[in-house]
Every structure is written in structure tokens, then in C-alpha cells.
Amino acid sequence: GRYIIEFGMGTDFHGQDVSKAAAKAVKDGCFPAVCLCGLSEVLRLEDLNQVKITVTVAVPRPEEVNP
């Protein structure tokens, strides 16, 4: 398989809410700087629905994250 890896970081200084920090990290890693122009040509995809996205979020207190 082919991989594109993006990293993001999120914090919630005031409320120390782990779920909010995790959501900010996912948003930071996925949206601001990602440009996948030409992805279908490079991977020879006929349908972008063939692309799988896997997200791994690391937090200090995983039991506190609301899915």
C-alpha cells in the first residue's frame, strides 16, 4: 500500500478536556496544510472512494475521550 502521513497537535489549556484536544489534533493534522492534488493520478485510482483513511490519536488519558 501507499501511505500519506500527516501529524496534528491539539490542546485544551483552559478546560483540559481530552476530547476537545483530540478533535483539535485531528483537525490540525487533516485540514490546514493538506493538498492531495493529483492523488487519483499518482495512485491510479478511478474512484476516490477507494481511499481509506485511518486516524490514530494519542492522548494522555484515553479513557476520558468521548468518541
C-alpha positions in Angstrom: 0.0 0.0 0.0 0.9 3.6 -0.3 0.8 6.0 2.6 0.5 9.7 3.2 1.2 10.6 6.8 0.1 13.8 8.4 0.6 14.9 12.0 -1.5 17.3 14.1 -1.5 18.7 17.6 -4.3 19.9 19.8 -4.6 21.3 23.3 -7.3 22.5 25.5 -5.4 24.6 28.1 -8.4 26.1 29.9 -10.7 23.1 30.3 -8.1 20.4 30.0 -10.8 18.4 28.0 -9.0 15.4 26.4 -11.8 15.0 23.8 -11.6 18.7 22.7 -7.8 18.4 22.4 -8.1 15.2 20.4 -10.6 16.8 18.0 -8.3 19.8 17.5 -5.4 17.4 16.8 -7.3 15.6 14.1 -8.5 18.9 12.5 -4.9 20.3 12.6 -3.5 17.2 11.0 -6.0 16.9 8.3 -7.2 20.3 7.1 -4.9 23.3 7.2 -2.0 22.2 5.0 -3.0 19.0 3.2 -3.2 19.2 -0.5 -3.6 16.0 -2.3 -4.0 17.3 -5.9 -3.3 14.6 -8.4 -3.9 11.8 -5.8 -6.0 9.8 -8.2 -3.4 10.1 -11.0 -0.5 9.1 -8.8 -2.3 6.1 -7.2 -4.1 5.3 -10.5 -7.5 5.4 -8.8 -10.6 5.5 -10.8 -12.7 6.4 -7.8 -11.6 8.4 -4.7 -14.0 6.2 -2.6 -11.2 3.6 -2.8 -9.1 5.7 -0.5 -9.0 4.5 3.1 -8.2 7.0 5.9 -7.0 5.7 9.3 -6.6 8.1 12.2 -4.7 7.3 15.3 -5.0 9.7 18.2 -2.6 9.5 21.2 -3.8 11.2 24.4 -2.5 11.1 28.0 -5.9 9.9 29.4 -7.5 7.8 26.6 -10.3 6.7 28.9 -11.6 10.3 29.0 -12.0 10.7 25.3 -15.7 10.8 24.1 -16.0 9.1 20.7 
